């Protein structure tokens, strides 16, 4: 059942976003290994590179079965984060920065394997609901931080080093459980009525909202009240029951399905008869731009007159070509909406615009997420777990809501999906402004805006890529585009944020950063103000890129979804 595959993918993604938990355990690493902020941001950049570079996962996806990718990703996570846990707990072992970077890169690269398996299976099993399905799956990846925080509080608190061990062992355990289930189904073209599919998708969507609300309330209670470990354990048990509850859909369909109601789902873009032959031959019909214009203008004619006029135009153009009066304009490569190769996509401005959008939006958003622990400490908050959990929940809601809103926009209005990315860039800019001002409660408001907008990026761009460049090489497109995100964090986090923080900390100690060998601690809003003002400008530039992409893709979406 493709619904069982979806539920298993949700569980896999719920433990596959370990990169977003960096803000929870980074203060422990900084305190134990005496790193300064520039070193911590270098480690964060290595983590982002490991989580975003999916070249290996994309290449191996054509060779290994889905269960092989899941097992390999889980093993890498165990080796990487298990090694970090050993170095943090055994101070006698040497722990140079380069070794920590290698280990966290290996461990976080598990995300690319889990994402590739889950998303490729989802977009192929649910071709009519790509946006909602991608939003749900990426939402659970963003919710990983809140889930792990509650699990840590129920099972391992107050031993902070044990949080890293939890990150090391959980993904491979869950991966082994679900790896026999997750795969693209050859029979995914056979489904029940579209109405039933919409109802089931709506049920999962509402359940996602319940899970997010439950986590938000529970974590606020734990943060504001002094609850016992037993109560935290009860809260965690309630979360596990909510995560298992989506199984009612595949069970219902298995025991109460009506075989007579099953029918074929029509493809999003129906393939015309003989199209494969026409693609192989350089037919003149698709290469005459004048003929294409006349064909579109003549669609309003009755069918017999249209065919007669088209045949006459075709005959006249053949004669003109033979006499040399008309120059044949042959179409180079596929049109947007058809299947591209990665090389063909790299030659398209739309693909490069998508790279720039992710560089600005996700690069700056991930910089904020990675530095959230230090931002909380600089503003006087003792425990950064709360902010990491909150931004995780808003990230989840942004991914789920972004998927459904983008699908509603393209289905109802045939308007380009990248408009959701434009809204996300503006929200991200306002979130960075709140972080820069450090007003009362600004961390809460900034976490809400940045979490929502960051999640909206991940909900909208995979579906947009599959619509513009096809599903055939979707895994390669996805993994290539995500490379732009660590490139952004190299500049924004590794160079900008770390340098500003250490310089301000050294000023407070009346010295220079190089005068202090141990980790520097900065206090006050000044530690990150300049960083986030610059990031706000970056997001405004990203908004401009989004609007350009929207303008360029209006005809494409009108052709795909126009009534």
C-alpha positions as CSV (number, residue, x, y, z in Angstrom):
1,X,0.0,0.0,0.0
2,X,1.4,3.4,-0.9
3,X,-0.3,4.8,2.2
4,X,1.8,2.4,4.3
5,X,4.9,3.6,2.4
6,X,3.9,7.2,3.3
7,X,3.5,6.5,7.0
8,X,6.8,4.7,7.1
9,X,8.4,7.6,5.3
10,X,7.0,9.9,7.9
11,X,8.7,7.9,10.7
12,X,12.0,7.8,8.8
13,X,11.9,11.6,8.2
14,X,11.0,12.2,11.9
15,X,14.5,10.9,12.9
16,X,16.3,12.0,9.7
17,X,16.6,15.7,10.4
18,X,19.4,15.4,12.9
19,X,21.2,18.4,11.4
20,X,18.5,20.7,12.9
21,X,19.4,19.7,16.4
22,X,22.8,21.2,16.3
23,X,21.7,24.1,18.5
24,X,20.8,21.7,21.3
25,X,24.1,19.9,21.7
26,X,26.6,22.6,20.3
27,X,26.9,24.3,23.8
28,X,28.1,21.0,25.2
29,X,30.7,20.6,22.5
30,X,31.9,24.2,23.0
31,X,32.2,23.9,26.8
32,X,33.9,20.4,26.8
33,X,36.3,21.0,23.9
34,X,36.9,24.8,24.6
35,X,36.1,25.9,21.1
36,X,35.5,29.5,20.1
37,X,32.5,30.7,18.1
38,X,34.4,30.6,14.8
39,X,35.4,27.0,15.4
40,X,31.8,26.1,16.3
41,X,30.5,27.7,13.1
42,X,33.2,25.9,11.1
43,X,31.8,22.7,12.6
44,X,28.3,23.8,11.8
45,X,29.3,24.4,8.1
46,X,30.8,20.9,8.0
47,X,27.5,19.6,9.4
48,X,25.6,21.4,6.7
49,X,27.8,20.2,3.9
50,X,27.3,16.6,5.1
51,X,23.5,17.0,5.3
52,X,23.1,18.8,1.9
53,X,25.7,17.2,-0.4
54,X,23.6,14.3,-1.8
55,X,25.8,13.4,-4.8
56,X,26.6,10.0,-3.3
57,X,23.0,9.3,-2.4
58,X,21.8,10.5,-5.8
59,X,24.3,8.3,-7.6
60,X,23.8,5.2,-5.5
61,X,20.0,5.5,-5.8
62,X,20.4,4.3,-9.4
63,X,22.3,1.2,-8.2
64,X,21.1,0.3,-4.7
65,X,17.6,-0.5,-3.7
66,X,15.8,1.8,-1.3
67,X,16.5,-0.5,1.7
68,X,20.2,-0.4,0.9
69,X,20.3,3.4,0.9
70,X,18.4,3.5,4.3
71,X,20.9,1.0,5.8
72,X,23.9,2.9,4.5
73,X,22.6,6.2,5.7
74,X,21.8,4.9,9.2
75,X,25.3,3.3,9.4
76,X,27.0,6.6,8.5
77,X,25.0,8.4,11.2
78,X,26.0,5.9,13.8
79,X,29.7,6.1,12.9
80,X,29.7,9.9,12.7
81,X,27.7,10.9,15.8
82,X,29.0,7.9,17.7
83,X,32.5,9.1,17.2
84,X,31.6,12.6,18.3
85,X,30.0,11.2,21.5
86,X,33.2,9.3,22.3
87,X,35.4,12.4,21.8
88,X,33.1,14.6,24.0
89,X,32.8,12.1,26.8
90,X,36.4,10.8,26.7
91,X,38.5,14.0,27.1
92,X,41.7,11.9,27.1
93,X,41.2,11.2,23.4
94,X,42.6,13.9,20.9
95,X,39.8,15.9,19.4
96,X,41.2,18.2,16.7
97,X,38.7,20.4,14.8
98,X,39.3,18.6,11.5
99,X,38.4,15.2,13.0
100,X,35.2,16.6,14.5
101,X,34.3,18.1,11.1
102,X,34.9,14.8,9.3
103,X,32.8,12.9,11.9
104,X,29.8,15.4,11.8
105,X,30.0,15.5,8.0
106,X,29.8,11.7,7.8
107,X,27.0,11.5,10.4
108,X,24.8,14.2,9.0
109,X,25.1,12.9,5.4
110,X,22.6,10.3,6.5
111,X,19.9,13.0,5.8
112,X,20.6,12.9,2.0
113,X,20.0,9.1,1.9
114,X,16.8,9.3,3.9
115,X,15.5,12.3,1.9
116,X,16.3,10.7,-1.4
117,X,14.4,7.4,-0.5
118,X,11.4,9.2,1.1
119,X,10.9,11.9,-1.5
120,X,11.5,9.9,-4.6
121,X,9.0,7.3,-3.3
122,X,6.5,10.0,-2.4
123,X,6.4,12.0,-5.6
124,X,6.1,8.8,-7.7
125,X,3.4,7.2,-5.5
126,X,1.3,10.4,-5.2
127,X,1.7,12.2,-8.5
128,X,-1.5,14.2,-8.0
129,X,-0.5,15.4,-4.5
130,X,3.1,16.2,-4.8
131,X,3.0,19.4,-2.8
132,X,1.1,18.1,0.3
133,X,3.1,14.9,0.4
134,X,6.5,16.6,0.1
135,X,5.3,19.2,2.7
136,X,4.3,16.4,5.2
137,X,7.5,14.5,4.8
138,X,9.8,17.5,5.0
139,X,7.7,18.7,7.9
140,X,8.5,15.6,9.9
141,X,12.2,16.1,9.1
142,X,11.9,19.6,10.6
143,X,10.1,18.3,13.6
144,X,13.0,16.1,14.5
145,X,14.4,18.6,16.9
146,X,11.3,18.7,19.1
147,X,10.9,14.9,19.0
148,X,14.5,14.4,20.1
149,X,14.2,17.0,22.8
150,X,11.2,15.4,24.4
151,X,12.8,11.9,24.1
152,X,15.9,13.2,25.8
153,X,13.9,14.8,28.6
154,X,12.0,11.5,29.2
155,X,14.9,9.1,28.9
156,X,18.3,10.7,29.4
157,X,18.1,14.0,31.2
158,X,20.1,15.7,32.7
159,X,23.2,14.1,31.1
160,X,23.7,16.5,28.2
161,X,26.4,14.3,26.5
162,X,23.8,11.6,26.2
163,X,21.8,13.8,23.8
164,X,24.6,13.1,21.2
165,X,24.3,9.4,21.8
166,X,20.5,9.6,21.2
167,X,21.2,11.3,17.9
168,X,23.7,8.5,17.0
169,X,21.5,5.4,17.6
170,X,17.9,6.4,16.9
171,X,18.0,6.9,13.1
172,X,19.5,3.4,12.3
173,X,17.1,1.7,14.7
174,X,14.1,3.3,12.9
175,X,15.7,2.8,9.5
176,X,16.0,-1.0,10.1
177,X,12.3,-1.1,11.1
178,X,10.9,0.7,8.0
179,X,13.4,-0.3,5.3
180,X,11.4,-3.3,4.1
181,X,8.4,-1.0,3.4
182,X,9.6,2.2,1.7
183,X,9.9,2.1,-2.1
184,X,8.2,3.5,-5.2
185,X,5.3,1.2,-6.1
186,X,4.9,0.1,-9.7
187,X,1.1,-0.1,-9.1
188,X,0.9,3.5,-7.8
189,X,-1.1,4.4,-11.0
190,X,-3.9,2.3,-9.5
191,X,-5.7,4.1,-6.7
192,X,-9.1,4.6,-5.2
193,X,-11.3,7.6,-6.0
194,X,-9.6,11.0,-6.0
195,X,-12.1,12.1,-3.4
196,X,-10.9,9.4,-1.0
197,X,-7.3,10.3,-1.6
198,X,-8.1,13.9,-0.7
199,X,-9.9,12.8,2.4
200,X,-7.0,10.6,3.6
201,X,-4.5,13.4,2.8
202,X,-6.6,15.8,4.8
203,X,-6.7,13.4,7.7
204,X,-2.9,13.1,7.8
205,X,-2.6,16.9,7.5
206,X,-4.9,17.5,10.5
207,X,-3.1,14.9,12.5
208,X,0.2,16.7,11.7
209,X,-1.3,19.9,13.1
210,X,-2.4,17.9,16.3
211,X,1.2,16.5,16.7
212,X,2.7,20.0,16.3
213,X,0.2,21.6,18.8
214,X,0.8,18.7,21.3
215,X,4.6,19.1,21.2
216,X,4.3,22.9,21.5
217,X,2.1,22.7,24.6
218,X,4.1,19.9,26.2
219,X,7.4,21.6,25.7
220,X,6.1,24.9,27.1
221,X,4.8,23.0,30.2
222,X,8.1,21.4,30.7
223,X,10.0,24.7,30.3
224,X,7.7,26.8,32.5
225,X,6.9,24.2,35.2
226,X,9.1,21.9,37.2
227,X,7.7,18.6,36.0
228,X,9.1,15.2,37.1
229,X,10.8,12.8,34.8
230,X,7.8,10.5,35.1
231,X,5.4,13.1,33.7
232,X,7.8,13.8,30.9
233,X,7.8,10.1,30.1
234,X,4.0,10.1,30.0
235,X,4.1,13.0,27.5
236,X,6.7,11.1,25.4
237,X,4.4,8.0,25.4
238,X,1.5,10.2,24.2
239,X,3.7,11.5,21.3
240,X,4.6,7.9,20.3
241,X,0.9,7.1,20.1
242,X,0.2,10.1,17.9
243,X,3.1,9.1,15.5
244,X,1.6,5.5,15.2
245,X,-2.0,6.7,14.7
246,X,-1.6,7.4,10.9
247,X,-1.5,3.6,10.4
248,X,-5.3,3.6,10.5
249,X,-5.4,4.7,6.9
250,X,-3.5,1.8,5.3
251,X,-5.3,-0.6,7.7
252,X,-8.7,0.8,6.7
253,X,-7.9,0.5,3.0
254,X,-6.6,-3.0,3.5
255,X,-9.6,-4.3,5.2
256,X,-12.4,-2.1,3.8
257,X,-11.2,-1.2,0.3
258,X,-13.5,-1.6,-2.6
259,X,-11.7,-3.1,-5.6
260,X,-14.5,-2.1,-7.9
261,X,-13.9,1.6,-7.2
262,X,-10.3,1.5,-8.1
263,X,-9.4,3.3,-11.2
264,X,-6.3,4.6,-13.1
265,X,-5.0,8.0,-12.2
266,X,-4.4,10.1,-15.3
267,X,-0.9,11.4,-15.7
268,X,-0.4,15.1,-15.0
269,X,0.8,15.6,-18.5
270,X,-0.8,13.1,-20.9
271,X,1.6,11.7,-23.5
272,X,0.3,12.0,-27.0
273,X,0.2,8.9,-29.1
274,X,3.4,8.4,-31.0
275,X,5.3,11.0,-29.0
276,X,8.3,8.8,-28.6
277,X,8.7,8.5,-32.3
278,X,8.2,12.2,-32.9
279,X,10.8,13.0,-30.3
280,X,13.4,10.8,-32.1
281,X,12.7,12.4,-35.5
282,X,13.2,16.1,-36.0
283,X,9.6,16.7,-37.1
284,X,9.0,20.1,-38.7
285,X,5.7,20.6,-36.9
286,X,7.3,21.3,-33.5
287,X,10.1,23.4,-35.0
288,X,8.1,26.1,-36.8
289,X,7.5,28.9,-34.4
290,X,5.1,30.6,-36.7
291,X,3.0,27.4,-37.1
292,X,3.0,27.0,-33.3
293,X,1.6,30.5,-32.9
294,X,-1.1,29.9,-35.5
295,X,-2.0,26.6,-33.9
296,X,-2.6,28.3,-30.5
297,X,-4.6,31.1,-32.2
298,X,-6.8,28.7,-34.2
299,X,-7.8,26.6,-31.2
300,X,-11.1,28.5,-31.0
301,X,-12.2,27.3,-34.4
302,X,-14.4,24.2,-34.8
303,X,-12.5,21.0,-35.0
304,X,-13.0,20.3,-38.8
305,X,-12.0,23.9,-39.8
306,X,-9.1,23.8,-37.4
307,X,-7.7,20.6,-39.0
308,X,-8.2,22.0,-42.5
309,X,-6.5,25.3,-41.7
310,X,-3.6,23.5,-40.0
311,X,-3.1,21.1,-42.9
312,X,-3.0,24.1,-45.3
313,X,-0.5,26.0,-43.2
314,X,1.7,22.9,-42.9
315,X,1.7,22.5,-46.7
316,X,2.6,26.1,-47.3
317,X,5.4,26.0,-44.8
318,X,6.9,22.9,-46.3
319,X,7.0,24.6,-49.6
320,X,8.6,27.7,-48.1
321,X,11.3,25.7,-46.4
322,X,12.0,23.8,-49.7
323,X,12.4,27.1,-51.5
324,X,14.6,28.6,-48.8
325,X,12.1,31.4,-47.9
326,X,11.7,30.2,-44.3
327,X,14.5,29.2,-42.0
328,X,13.7,26.1,-39.8
329,X,14.0,26.8,-36.1
330,X,14.5,23.5,-34.4
331,X,13.8,23.1,-30.7
332,X,16.8,22.3,-28.6
333,X,16.1,19.9,-25.8
334,X,12.9,19.4,-23.8
335,X,10.5,22.1,-22.8
336,X,9.9,23.1,-19.2
337,X,7.5,20.5,-17.7
338,X,9.1,17.6,-19.6
339,X,11.9,15.3,-18.4
340,X,15.3,17.0,-18.3
341,X,18.7,15.6,-17.6
342,X,20.9,17.4,-15.0
343,X,23.1,18.8,-17.7
344,X,20.1,20.2,-19.6
345,X,18.7,21.7,-16.5
346,X,21.9,23.5,-15.7
347,X,21.6,25.3,-19.0
348,X,18.2,26.8,-17.9
349,X,17.9,30.1,-16.1
350,X,15.0,28.8,-14.0
351,X,17.3,26.1,-12.5
352,X,20.0,28.7,-11.7
353,X,17.4,31.0,-10.1
354,X,16.3,28.2,-7.9
355,X,20.0,27.7,-6.8
356,X,20.2,31.4,-5.9
357,X,16.9,31.3,-4.0
358,X,18.0,28.4,-1.8
359,X,21.4,30.0,-1.3
360,X,19.7,33.2,0.1
361,X,16.7,31.7,1.9
362,X,17.8,28.3,3.3
363,X,21.4,29.4,3.7
364,X,20.5,32.3,5.9
365,X,17.8,30.4,7.7
366,X,20.1,27.5,8.6
367,X,22.6,30.0,9.9
368,X,20.0,31.2,12.3
369,X,19.1,27.7,13.4
370,X,22.8,26.7,13.9
371,X,23.5,29.7,16.1
372,X,20.3,29.6,18.1
373,X,22.1,28.0,21.1
374,X,24.7,30.8,21.3
375,X,22.1,33.4,20.7
376,X,20.1,32.2,23.7
377,X,23.2,32.2,25.9
378,X,24.1,35.7,24.7
379,X,20.7,37.1,25.7
380,X,20.8,35.4,29.1
381,X,18.7,32.3,28.5
382,X,20.2,29.3,30.4
383,X,18.6,26.6,28.3
384,X,18.6,26.8,24.5
385,X,16.7,23.5,24.1
386,X,13.4,25.5,24.2
387,X,14.2,27.7,21.2
388,X,15.6,24.8,19.2
389,X,12.3,22.9,19.9
390,X,10.2,25.9,19.0
391,X,11.9,26.6,15.7
392,X,11.6,22.9,15.0
393,X,7.8,23.0,15.5
394,X,7.4,26.1,13.4
395,X,9.7,24.6,10.7
396,X,7.4,21.6,10.7
397,X,4.2,23.7,10.4
398,X,5.8,25.8,7.6
399,X,6.6,22.6,5.6
400,X,3.2,21.1,6.0
401,X,1.3,24.4,5.4
402,X,3.6,25.4,2.6
403,X,2.9,22.1,0.8
404,X,-0.9,22.5,1.0
405,X,-1.0,26.2,0.2
406,X,1.3,25.8,-2.8
407,X,-0.9,23.0,-4.1
408,X,-4.0,25.0,-3.6
409,X,-2.5,28.0,-5.5
410,X,-1.5,25.9,-8.5
411,X,-4.7,23.8,-8.6
412,X,-7.1,26.6,-8.1
413,X,-5.4,29.5,-9.9
414,X,-2.7,27.8,-12.1
415,X,-0.3,30.3,-10.5
416,X,3.4,29.4,-10.2
417,X,4.4,27.5,-7.1
418,X,7.6,29.7,-6.5
419,X,5.3,32.5,-5.3
420,X,5.3,30.6,-2.0
421,X,9.1,30.9,-2.0
422,X,8.7,34.7,-2.4
423,X,6.5,34.9,0.7
424,X,8.9,32.7,2.6
425,X,11.8,35.1,1.8
426,X,9.9,38.1,3.1
427,X,9.0,36.2,6.3
428,X,12.6,35.2,6.7
429,X,13.7,38.8,6.4
430,X,11.4,39.9,9.2
431,X,12.6,37.1,11.3
432,X,16.2,38.2,10.9
433,X,15.2,41.7,11.8
434,X,13.7,40.4,15.2
435,X,16.9,38.5,15.9
436,X,19.0,41.6,15.2
437,X,17.0,43.9,17.4
438,X,16.9,41.6,20.5
439,X,13.7,43.1,21.8
440,X,11.9,41.4,24.6
441,X,10.5,38.0,23.3
442,X,12.3,38.7,20.0
443,X,13.8,35.2,20.1
444,X,10.4,33.7,20.3
445,X,9.0,35.8,17.5
446,X,12.1,35.4,15.4
447,X,12.0,31.6,15.8
448,X,8.4,31.6,14.7
449,X,9.1,33.6,11.5
450,X,12.4,31.9,10.6
451,X,11.0,28.4,11.3
452,X,7.9,28.9,9.2
453,X,9.7,30.5,6.3
454,X,12.5,27.9,6.3
455,X,9.9,25.1,6.3
456,X,8.0,26.7,3.4
457,X,11.2,26.6,1.3
458,X,11.5,22.9,1.7
459,X,7.8,22.3,1.0
460,X,7.7,24.3,-2.2
461,X,11.0,23.8,-4.0
462,X,11.0,20.0,-4.5
463,X,7.5,20.1,-6.1
464,X,8.4,23.1,-8.2
465,X,11.6,21.3,-9.5
466,X,9.6,18.2,-10.4
467,X,7.0,20.2,-12.3
468,X,9.5,22.3,-14.2
469,X,12.1,19.7,-15.0
470,X,10.3,16.3,-14.7
471,X,10.4,13.3,-12.4
472,X,12.8,11.1,-14.3
473,X,15.9,12.6,-12.7
474,X,14.3,14.2,-9.7
475,X,16.7,12.7,-7.3
476,X,19.7,14.2,-9.1
477,X,18.0,17.7,-9.3
478,X,17.1,17.6,-5.6
479,X,20.6,16.6,-4.4
480,X,22.3,19.1,-6.7
481,X,20.1,22.0,-5.6
482,X,20.7,21.3,-1.9
483,X,24.4,21.9,-2.4
484,X,23.7,25.6,-2.5
485,X,22.6,25.6,1.1
486,X,25.9,24.7,2.7
487,X,27.6,27.1,0.3
488,X,25.4,29.8,1.9
489,X,26.3,28.7,5.4
490,X,30.0,28.8,4.6
491,X,29.7,32.5,3.9
492,X,26.9,33.4,6.4
493,X,27.8,31.2,9.3
494,X,31.5,30.2,9.0
495,X,32.8,33.6,7.9
496,X,30.2,36.2,8.9
497,X,28.5,35.1,12.1
498,X,31.6,33.5,13.7
499,X,33.8,36.5,13.0
500,X,31.3,39.1,14.3
501,X,30.7,37.0,17.5
502,X,34.4,36.5,18.3
503,X,35.2,40.2,17.6
504,X,32.5,41.4,19.9
505,X,33.4,38.9,22.6
506,X,37.1,40.1,22.4
507,X,36.0,43.7,22.7
508,X,34.1,42.9,25.9
509,X,37.3,41.4,27.2
510,X,39.4,44.4,25.9
511,X,41.5,42.4,23.5
512,X,41.6,40.7,20.1
513,X,40.2,37.3,19.2
514,X,43.6,35.8,18.6
515,X,44.7,36.8,22.2
516,X,42.4,34.2,23.7
517,X,43.0,30.5,23.2
518,X,40.0,29.2,25.0
519,X,36.4,29.6,23.9
520,X,35.1,33.2,23.9
521,X,31.7,34.1,25.4
522,X,29.8,37.2,24.1
523,X,27.0,38.8,26.0
524,X,24.2,41.0,24.7
525,X,22.4,41.7,21.4
526,X,25.5,43.1,19.8
527,X,26.9,39.6,19.4
528,X,24.7,38.9,16.4
529,X,23.2,42.3,15.4
530,X,25.3,43.0,12.4
531,X,25.1,39.4,11.2
532,X,21.3,39.4,11.0
533,X,21.0,42.8,9.5
534,X,23.1,41.6,6.6
535,X,21.1,38.4,6.4
536,X,17.9,40.5,6.2
537,X,19.3,42.2,3.1
538,X,20.2,38.8,1.6
539,X,16.6,37.6,2.0
540,X,15.3,40.8,0.3
541,X,17.6,40.0,-2.6
542,X,16.3,36.5,-2.6
543,X,12.7,37.8,-2.8
544,X,13.7,39.6,-6.0
545,X,15.0,36.3,-7.4
546,X,11.7,34.6,-6.5
547,X,9.6,37.2,-8.3
548,X,11.7,36.8,-11.4
549,X,11.2,33.1,-11.3
550,X,7.5,33.5,-10.8
551,X,7.3,35.8,-13.9
552,X,9.2,33.4,-16.0
553,X,7.1,30.3,-15.1
554,X,3.6,31.8,-15.4
555,X,3.1,30.2,-18.9
556,X,4.5,26.8,-17.7
557,X,2.0,26.5,-14.8
558,X,-0.8,27.8,-17.0
559,X,-0.1,24.9,-19.4
560,X,0.2,22.4,-16.6
561,X,-2.8,23.3,-14.4
562,X,-4.9,25.8,-16.5
563,X,-8.5,24.7,-17.0
